[in-house]
Structures are given as structure tokens and as C-alpha cells.
């Protein structure tokens, strides 16, 4: 239907349009376009077209323009019944943006991001909920975290939106209440794991010394990333660490690794800062 | 700019008005600036020169002929014969870099360059800051993705008689193409839409090629898009007949431009594909307003990604459309953020078009010397009910029935029945065109449900003949851009 986005203001035009479509399908070699004394006929009459196909085109143009311009809204529809209320504030927009950065660049931080949302008394910003549900739909442990962090919106969304699929709904139903929030352990060699007991200024010193001496190099990247991801969650300390690592001599062979670790530390610091426990909160949807 | 009248061959040794940083601020992207830096070597350029108003030169590009580049460095308007759609192009940026570094000698421009610069100065308005030359003029519906850079960049102004003759030839060529279009439309309806030849792309492509030859590139794009609709869904014949009717309307109107009122004739001409010089658009009266960036959408049209920003004047309550185009590995305009309000001059294309170009930014966002610094007060558009939004769409379509995208703002909630997805309020509803994602990520429909969560929200959307497309949800504390994004593997 022409202009089906909005219910056309059919009047007499609806019937005329259906007739025009029928003639157009058959072709004017087989059937003449309709004629009458309607406003449309008056409108196209002055064109005095002799050929039936030209008359059909003129009518199609006139009826299309009239129906689109004169369209009216359809009847009101019952909106979705909202989900049960969730008193927790939505996490700040900056935290939502941070999640996008984390999953794109530092996925090792995502578990901590989810845990921080929950521990901070936040709920996931609604626009992120579908993406998180789909991302973790086959990982029951993380899906459980998403379920808690998203609150009632998650199950409501799966219920009303058929695009999210029945399978996801079934998995959510299987989640055991009170899922653990403990962060999964990451492989870190003992020699490095001991640094986790130190203050972050000392860790920064150790890291820089190791990088400068060549004892720590690109081949250690994975374990160093794991280490920085599991250091004490101290925002100021992590910022100090990021600052120290970013000051490595640009000509040092380890500068690329140091820059990456600095970004990881800075990202983690910002993430923890943004998701610090909600106190005075801005009401958010 | 206070330059001395240096003779040919002498370096410009006045205090230089440009710095590398200022040139960089004009670059559409970091990658383009990087490319410009590589080109900013004096040995790569020929026939360079500068005077108090312009700087020019030629550089060998990938084409057979060297590109001719001219920059009006007082008004920051550029012209280059290269096919780039990102403006200013890397050649103009490179030329400005050389100029900024004092590596361009003063000189006298060629007659063609002089004509262009004189024209620029004659038309110059104090606030114009545009850097565009490639003219992608389109109809209101932003049809023009003709991908014809040779047409897009108008040549230097020839003498008036030649100009008139060229214009007349062009009008004649366009009229001929429109007559052929109308004959073709009649043939289709004579044999009927069930004719199997409609499913043959060649049926459409030959017509599109003829329209391009006749300088009716925007109609050629419409024809190509229509070819892709054959058999696409159960309603395709209805959509086809409606669009054939609109094409007939434009073909008829285009043959009678002289009989139409001026603005209507302009609107029809640009919708058909009549090219308008960017400088001419920018020479028009600006509309200064606080423009609410209501929505954005990207669409693949032929071999281009087309980005549309819908801006709503919070004072004028008028819509404007900012278009940008990107071929493979080029970048799209990204200076606007959905939900922001920008204080700027917009210059509309002829005929009261929706499409406009951005002139001076009064919020200093274009970083040009002389830009104002007035802060936008953060005004926001008024979102009405469904009936009001539909009436607004109807009013625009009544004045320009060929539009295939019309913006709307509405305050509504999300609803659905067994077959349709909708926006509704207590007075009415509109049907959405949000195709299922078929498991490919999170679609606009899902995002819309999640963000609104059953509540009434402010929504920016686009009416199309196939349905209303949600573009953004504007919450009190944040806007969510739901518009389709260009394929990241295609654009830079």
C-alpha cells in the first residue's frame, strides 16, 4: 500500500488506488485505466492524454501524492507494559562508553566491569542490555552476571522482543539466583603474582625496571596484561602506574608494550572510578 | 591579508597568515591530513603561485591529466579537479601547507584561475567558510549519489555567451532524457508490471544510463533503486506503481520548468539532477539557528555510502539535511553528534530545499579564524504527538511529493501486533520499517524497545514510503543514535 508507513487518508482514493494497481499489473494493452468524475479525474483531465498508459501514469502520480500528503495516523495501539521497576540508577553514560572500549580493546576487564556495576549499586544502561545478553548468551556464568546487572529489564526485553530469541529466554530461566560475583582467576606466573601484594607505586617501579632491562618483553604481554587486570583495584594507584609506564623512553624497545599496559591501567582506573558506588545519583531511565 | 605586491618568482615573505595547525583543522580526517603532508613537497607541484587572495598549482595524481588546485585563502574555499568527495581534498590541504610554510612564490594566476577567484570574491560573504567544491546537488530527498566527479566539479567560468549556450544545451539534453523517461514509463504500464522484463536489470540500467547522459543523474539513481525493488516483497507492485507515478510527475514537471513558479522550478530541477555550484549555494542567504542534530542514518547507494544528518532549527522550526558521501575507503562527515545543538549558518539548495550546506559555525567548531564563540544555549526541539508528526510529514510531502525521506519528531511509545511494529500514543500510531536483523547483532527495533522500556520517549525518525525508520531516541540526559551505520569495511 502506498504510504503504508502511515495509514493513508483513503476516502475514495483507496478503491481507486487498488483499481490502478490492478490495471498496472495487467497492463493497459489489456485493460483501460479507470475514469470517473472524482477529484483525481478532474486533476489529471487537463493533461488530455490520449494514450491509456499516460492516463494511468497521471492518475498513479496524483493518487500517490494525495495519499501520501493526506495520510493520517493509524488507530492507537496498546503499548508494551513496562518492566517491573528497578530502583538502582542506570550506570553513567561514561561507564557505558567504557564498556564498548573494554570489549573492543581490553576484554580481560569485562568481568570486572560487570562486577563493579553490581557492587556499585548500578544497573546496566538499557541501551547496552541487548548487546550484553547476546554477547554472553552461551556463557551461563556471565549471563547470570548480566541478568543481575541489567535487572528486570533483561527478562522483560527477552519476553517482548522476538528478535532476541526463545533460547535466550530459556537460558535466563535456568539461572540460579545468587550467582557468584567472584572474578575468574587469570594465569599469572608466581614471580609476577607476588607483585599483587605490593603497592602500585612499587609495581610501577618493578615493571619499568623489567621493561628497561629487557627481562620483560613483548613475549610476556599476555601475563603482564593479566597482572595489570588483577592488581589492587586502586584508582589512584592505577593512574600512577599508567603515568609511569607512559613515560618510558620513546626509543626503548619496550615502549610499545609499556604504552599498551599504560592504556590498560588507565582504562581500568577510569572504569573503577566511573562505577564507584552510587551515592547521589541522577535519576535515569 | 596584507601581502606586498611581489613580482613573479619572489617568495611571499610577509608574516604568514596560516599555520600547519590551522590547515590541519580543515582536514576532514587524520588520514587525509597525512596524505596531504606527503604531497606538500614543492617538487611535486607545477605552476604554483599565490597572491593576496588565492594560491594555486597543479599536481600529478592518479589520473592522466594533472589536477588543478586553487584555494581562496581569504575565504577558505577550495577548488580541485580531482575526483575526491572529501573536501577539502588532500591536494588543497597540501597546497595550503606549502603556502603556510612560505614555499609558494607570488605570481599571477592563469585566466581560468583568475576567473574563479574573481567570481569567489564577487560572491564572497563575510561568514562563508565552506571548503567544498564537488557539487553533489540533489533533490530534497538527497538522491544525488551520481558518482560523477567530472560533473560534480564545475569548470572555470567561461564567457557569458558560452555559459548561456552551455546551459541551453544542458536544458535541451535534460528535456530529451525526460521525454525518453516518460516514454519508457508508458511502455512499462502498457505491458504491465507482471512483464518478466522488469526483473531484468538491463531494462532499468539502459534507462539509467540515458538519464545520466541527459544530466538527470538523480533520477537515474531513483531508477536504479527501483530496479532493486522488483519482487522484493508482497507489496512490491504497489510501491513500484507509486514510484513510477512520482517519476512521471518529475518527468512532466521537468519538461515544464519555465511554466513553474521559481522556487518550485528550482526544486524540481535539483531533484532531477541539475547541478548547482557549491559556491552559489553558499552565496545564498544563510539561516542562522541553533540546529538540533535530531538523527543520522547511513545508506549504501550504488558504490557510495551516503550519510544524512537531519538538523532541526529550534528557532525556525525548519528541517535541514546535511549530506556527505564516501566512496570505498573514504570517510564520512562526523562533525555532528546526535543530540547536540549547533549554532551555525546553513545555506539551502535552491527551491527551499531540505538539503543545505554548513556555513559559519558560531560555536567555533570549525576552528576558523573569525568564527564566533557564542555558546549554544542547548535548546532542544519540541516533540509533538503522533498526529502532529504525521501532519508535519504530510505538509512537506504536499509541497514536494517526490520526497522519499521526510524527517519527523514524535513523542510516543513502542507497540506491536502480530505483523507490525509501531510507535503509538493515545491519538494514533505509525508503522515502523525496522527489518529483523536475522541474528546479526542488535537492531534498531531491539535498541528502541530497550531504551524506551515501555515508556513514552522522544524519537527522531524518517518517513519513507516503506515505513517510518527510527533514527534516535532523545532521553533527558542522553541521546541514543539508532540509525544504520555504514559498513566499517567500506568507509575509512
Interface residues (C-beta under 8 A of the other chain):
Chain A: X1 X2 X3 X4 X5 X6 X7 X17 X20 X21 X24 X25 X26 X27 X28 X29 X30 X47 X51 X52 X53 X54 X56 X57 X58 X59 X60 X61 X62 X63 X64 X65 X68 X69 X70 X71 X72 X73 X74 X75 X76 X77 X78 X79 X80 X81 X82 X83 X93 X126 X127 X129 X130 X131 X134 X153 X156 X157 X160 X161 X163 X164 X165 X282 X284 X285
Chain B: X182 X185 X186 X187 X189 X190 X191 X192 X193 X194 X195 X235 X237 X238 X239 X240 X241 X242 X244 X245 X246 X248 X249 X252 X386 X387 X390 X393 X394 X395 X397 X398 X401 X413 X414 X415 X416 X417 X422 X424 X425 X426 X427 X428 X429 X430 X431 X432 X433 X436 X437 X439 X441 X442 X443 X445 X446 X447 X449 X450 X451 X453 X454 X455 X463 X464 X465 X466 X467 X468 X475 X477 X478 X480
